[in-house]
Amino acid sequence: MQEYETRIIKINPEDIRLKLSNANALKIKMENQTNFIYDFEDGKLINNKGYARIRIVEDLIHNSSHFYMTTKKLLSQETYKIMEENETEILDWKAGEKIFESLGLKLLHSIKKYRESYKYKDSLIEIDINDTSFCPFAYVEIETKNDRDLVEIVHLLGYSIEDTTSETIYEILHKITKDNKLLDT
């Protein structure tokens, strides 16, 4: 499945929640996640702007847990990202881990975050608040099936396309770390 995706970083989650409520967006998820990111020893996936992931989801609305195996691959990264995503729910996250390891993948990161997801028309708007040791700011991610809806949602949230980024979270964090090192010198 292809998705059009963009991020707006350093957001105020309360402000975004209010705008989504005013637009009658439907809150569909509140969850704690642990994301295990995998790659080959040579970094082949991440160097090509993709990754393999096992996700453990603690669903706070339905008081349940779910496990997913996912691969993502960047197809285009201009104004917004176009990603190919393959995902399936699995019964046992440890079995998924063993499958990835048997293919030669190695665990790179374990990332915890809180996520709220909203449905607006055919689009998904997600507020992510990561463990600050990984990402020190909240951001919103918008996933749509076409660029027209993506632009509409960005404006609905009070931003312009210039306020968005198609960069991966790793690229954003790398740039911020690099900029902070320049300020320290």
C-alpha positions, 0 to 999 in steps of 0.5 A: 500500500502507498501512503502520502506522509508528512510531519509537523515537528515541535507541536503543541499537542493540546492545540492539535487536539482542539483543532481536530475536535473542532473539525469533528475528527474521530479519535480512534486510538490511544496507545503506548507503543514499543517499536523495535527497529531492525536492519541488516548489519550493513545498514542496508534498509535505513541507508535506503530510507526503509526499515523493518519493525516489530511493534507492541501496542498497548491499546488504552481504549480497548484495554488490549495488546497487539503485535505487528511486523512491518517493513517500510520503504521510501519511494519518494521524498519531495514535498511529502514522503511516499512510502510502501508499507507492508504490515501484518498483525502477529500473535507473538512478538517474540516469534516475529523477532526470531523471523527477522533475526533468521533473515539476518536482521539485527535489533538497532533501537527500542523506542517507546512512545505514546500515540493518539490517532484521529480519522479525518475523512480517509486520512490518519492524523497521529500525535506522537510523544516519544520517550524524550531520550529518543525524541525531545519534542512532540510531532504530528504525522499525517498519512493520506492516500493523495496529496490534495487531502494532505494539504487540506489537513495541514491547513486545517491544523493551522500550518502551511506545507512549508511548515512540514517535513518529508524527512524521516525522524532519524534525519530530523534528529540528526539535523537537530543534533548537528545544529546543537553541536554547532551552537555549542562551539 
